[in-house]
């Protein structure tokens, strides 16, 4: 009976997570990952350069790269991102920051394919300091946590915003990775004019 209850609880949590767009891996962590086969690009270096272009073209709205490591030999890029979440959806100076979401991304390339993984999603609490500036409060919460006592509605909203942002980021990554730049046109060397009199 107990195992049925545990299974039902896990199934309910999984279903709830799926409705919020944040899939869980087998280790119970939120992870958005996929292996993509590209028949049109057979060169690892092209895919690696495309991944660099994607990271350099970042951020999407308000997202910043806080750390990046490039390994062209292994064909691997590891980076960390962050973006703010707000108490209300006002614009400009009226926006009140509630916290910062951080997460990690890994992109690995091989001939004809690449894989990406977005994981390690953490919410960082923010507070106002004495000068009314919003700063990191030094407290964190994993996005795997479903409950947020006293602010559940806002917590659910932060998780949904994260899922939406990641869907946008993954879409732009896929578009960039499929890019095949045209080969530069080589100019033929000028022929030396040969005169009969010479």
C-alpha positions in Angstrom: 0.0 0.0 0.0 2.8 2.4 0.9 4.6 1.8 -2.4 1.4 2.6 -4.3 1.1 5.9 -2.3 4.7 6.8 -3.1 4.3 6.0 -6.7 1.1 8.1 -6.9 2.9 11.0 -5.2 5.8 10.8 -7.6 3.4 10.6 -10.6 1.4 13.6 -9.3 4.7 15.6 -8.9 5.9 14.6 -12.3 2.5 15.6 -13.9 2.6 18.9 -12.0 6.1 19.6 -13.2 5.2 18.8 -16.8 2.3 21.3 -16.6 4.8 23.9 -15.6 7.0 23.1 -18.5 10.0 22.0 -16.4 10.9 18.3 -17.1 12.7 16.2 -14.5 15.5 13.8 -15.3 16.0 10.4 -13.7 18.0 11.9 -10.9 15.0 14.1 -9.9 16.6 17.4 -11.2 15.1 19.8 -13.7 16.8 19.3 -17.0 16.1 20.3 -20.5 18.3 18.1 -22.8 18.3 16.7 -26.2 20.6 15.1 -28.8 20.1 16.5 -32.3 21.1 14.8 -35.6 22.0 17.1 -38.4 22.5 15.4 -41.8 23.3 18.6 -43.5 26.3 19.5 -41.4 29.0 16.9 -41.2 31.7 19.0 -39.7 32.3 19.2 -35.9 34.1 22.6 -36.3 31.1 24.2 -38.0 28.8 23.1 -35.3 31.2 24.3 -32.6 31.5 27.7 -34.3 27.7 27.9 -34.5 27.5 27.2 -30.8 30.0 30.0 -30.1 27.8 32.3 -32.3 24.8 31.5 -30.2 26.5 32.3 -26.9 27.9 35.5 -28.3 24.5 36.5 -29.6 23.0 36.1 -26.1 21.3 37.4 -24.1 17.6 36.8 -24.8 15.6 39.4 -22.9 17.5 40.4 -19.7 19.5 37.1 -19.6 23.2 37.4 -19.0 26.0 35.0 -19.4 28.0 35.0 -16.1 30.6 32.4 -16.9 31.8 30.5 -20.1 34.4 27.9 -20.8 35.2 26.9 -24.4 37.0 23.7 -25.3 37.3 23.5 -29.1 39.4 20.2 -28.9 36.6 18.4 -27.0 33.9 20.3 -28.9 32.3 21.5 -25.6 31.0 24.8 -24.3 29.9 25.2 -20.7 28.3 28.4 -19.5 26.1 29.8 -16.7 23.2 32.2 -17.1 21.1 34.4 -15.0 17.9 36.5 -15.4 15.8 38.5 -12.9 12.2 37.7 -11.9 9.8 40.4 -10.7 7.0 40.8 -8.1 4.9 42.6 -10.7 4.9 42.9 -14.4 5.2 46.7 -14.6 7.7 48.2 -16.9 10.6 50.5 -16.4 11.5 51.8 -12.9 8.2 50.5 -11.4 9.4 46.9 -11.9 10.2 45.4 -8.5 12.8 42.6 -8.6 11.9 39.6 -6.5 15.0 37.4 -7.3 17.4 36.0 -9.8 17.2 32.7 -11.6 20.6 31.1 -12.4 21.2 27.9 -14.4 23.9 26.1 -16.4 24.2 25.0 -20.0 26.4 22.5 -21.7 26.7 22.2 -25.5 28.7 19.3 -27.0 29.3 18.8 -30.7 30.4 15.9 -33.0 30.3 15.4 -36.7 26.6 15.3 -37.8 25.2 15.9 -34.3 25.2 18.0 -31.1 23.6 17.8 -27.7 22.6 20.4 -25.2 21.7 20.3 -21.5 20.2 23.1 -19.3 20.2 22.2 -15.6 21.0 23.4 -12.1 18.2 25.9 -11.8 18.4 28.0 -8.6 16.3 30.9 -7.4 18.3 33.6 -5.5 16.2 35.7 -3.1 16.7 39.5 -3.4 15.9 42.3 -0.9 16.2 46.1 -0.7 19.3 47.5 1.0 19.5 50.8 2.9 19.7 52.8 -0.3 16.6 51.0 -1.7 18.7 49.1 -4.2 17.7 45.4 -4.8 20.6 43.1 -3.8 21.2 39.4 -3.4 19.9 38.3 0.1 22.3 35.3 0.2 19.4 32.8 0.3 18.5 30.3 -2.4 15.8 27.9 -3.4 16.0 25.1 -6.0 13.4 25.2 -8.8 12.7 21.5 -8.1 10.9 22.7 -4.9 7.2 22.8 -5.7 6.1 24.6 -2.5 6.6 28.2 -1.5 4.6 28.9 1.7 3.1 32.4 1.6 4.0 33.1 -2.0 3.0 30.0 -4.0 1.3 31.9 -6.8 4.4 34.1 -7.4 6.7 31.0 -7.1 4.6 29.2 -9.8 4.8 32.2 -12.0 8.7 32.3 -11.7 8.8 28.6 -12.6 6.6 29.2 -15.7 8.6 32.2 -16.8 11.8 30.1 -16.5 10.2 27.4 -18.7 9.1 29.9 -21.3 12.5 31.6 -21.4 14.2 28.2 -21.9 11.9 27.2 -24.7 12.8 30.5 -26.5 16.5 29.9 -25.8 16.4 26.3 -27.1 14.5 27.4 -30.2 17.2 30.0 -31.0 20.0 27.5 -30.3 18.5 25.0 -32.7 18.1 27.7 -35.4 21.7 28.8 -35.0 23.1 25.3 -35.0 21.5 24.6 -38.3 23.2 27.5 -40.0 25.5 26.7 -42.9 27.6 29.7 -43.9 28.3 29.9 -47.6 31.9 29.1 -48.7 33.8 32.3 -49.6 34.2 32.7 -53.3 37.9 32.4 -54.2 39.1 34.9 -56.7 41.1 33.4 -59.5 44.7 34.8 -59.7 45.2 37.3 -62.4 46.9 35.9 -65.4 50.0 37.6 -66.5 49.6 39.0 -70.0 52.0 37.5 -72.4 53.0 39.7 -75.3 54.2 38.3 -78.7 57.1 40.8 -78.8 58.6 39.6 -75.5 
